[in-house]
Amino acid sequence: MNNNEIKYDQVRPVKWRDDALFLIDQRLLPRVHEEIVCHDVAAVAHAIREMVVRGAPAIGITAAYGVVLAARSRYQEAPDTWKQDIEADLELLANTRPTAVNLFWAIDQMRKLVQSVSTDPVKTLLQKAQAIHQADIKANHAMGKLGAALIEQPCAVLTHCNAGALATGGYGTALGVIRAAYAGKRIHQVYADETRPWLQGARLTAWELLQDGIPVTLVVEGAAAHLMKQGEVGWVIVGSDRIAANGDVANKIGTYNLAVTARYHGVKVMVVAPTTTIDMNMAEGAEIPIETRDQSELLDLQGQRIAAKGADAWNPVFDVTPAGLVDAIVTEKGVVRSPDAEKMAQLMAGS
Ligand code: MRU
C-alpha cells in the first residue's frame, strides 16, 4: 500500500477485538461516532436488520463474525451437537436482509468450515472470518486501481448511497475507485446523492470522504438530470448488492433512475463490486429478491410524522439496473465492459 492509499483509507466499520465484535453504529453518524459491541449472534442479527451495519460486503463480513460468536456459545453449551444446533443461528443471520448476496455467500463459507472442523471451532472460524474481512479490503484496493484507470479525462463523478469503507471491510467499492481516482487527480469533484430515506449519501458518504480529506457536494436525487445536463459529470459510480449472471445490477433504490438518466446525457455508468457480490444462480435481475422496508421510514422523520395523515407508502429499498445501461462492472478479477451473460461467465470462470 503506498502513502496515498493509506492517507485515503482511514475508516473501518467492523472490528474484532477482545473476543467480541465492534460495529460503528451507522444509524448515528455523522452526529455521533459510537460503536456497539456484539457478544452473541442475536446481537449481530439485530445489528444487520436494524442498519447499525449496512452495505453488502460489510453485512457479509459481520455475519461471518456472527458465526464465530454462535459457534463459541453452541460449542460451550453442547460440544456433541453444536454442528446441528448452530443451523438455527445461520438461519437467523440469513433472515436479516434479503438482497445483499454477500450475506449468503459469507454464511455458506462459514457453514462449510463448521462442517469440516473437528475440535474447538472458535480459532479456526475466527481465522476464516478475518480472512474474509482482509480479502474484501484487498479486493477494494484492486478495484480502486482498475476503476480509476477507466476515467480517461479528469471529470466530476456522481455516486449514490454509500458504497464506501463503511459499507465494506474498508476503503470501499465505488468510493474505493473515487479515492484512487481522486488521489490520481482524475476526479476534480465528487457529487453524492443524499439517498432518501436513510440518507446514506448525506450522512455516510459525505462523512467518510471528508474523514479522508476528499471534498464532496451533496445533491438531492431529483437533481441528477439537471446536474448531468451541465456536462461536468463524466461517470456515475456505484456499488451493488447483487449482480445477476447476465450483468443486471441490484443496488440502492434510485440507481436505475441514475442509469437511465446517464444514458440520455452520455454519462457513463460504472458498477464496482467484488466477485462475492456476483450471484451466478440468478439468471437475470428480475429474480433478485428486493427488500421492502417499513412504511414508517418514508412517513416519519426522526420519530415525527411528516407525511399527511392517511397517506401510506411503498418502500422498496433496492432496484435493478439492466446490464444494457451499465458501461463497466469493475471487480477485483478484472473489468467487464458492456456486461452480458457470456462476459460474466468468462469473468467467473477465471476466478
Ligand atoms: O440499505 P443499504 O445501506 O445496506 O444499501 C447499501 C447499498 O445499496 C450499497 O450501494 C451496496 O450495498 C454496495 S456497498 C459496497
Residues whose N, C-alpha, C, O or C-beta is under 5 A from the ligand:
A	BS01	MRU	R54 G55 A56 H160 C161 N162 A163 G164 A167 T173 Q200 G239 S240 D241 N251 K252
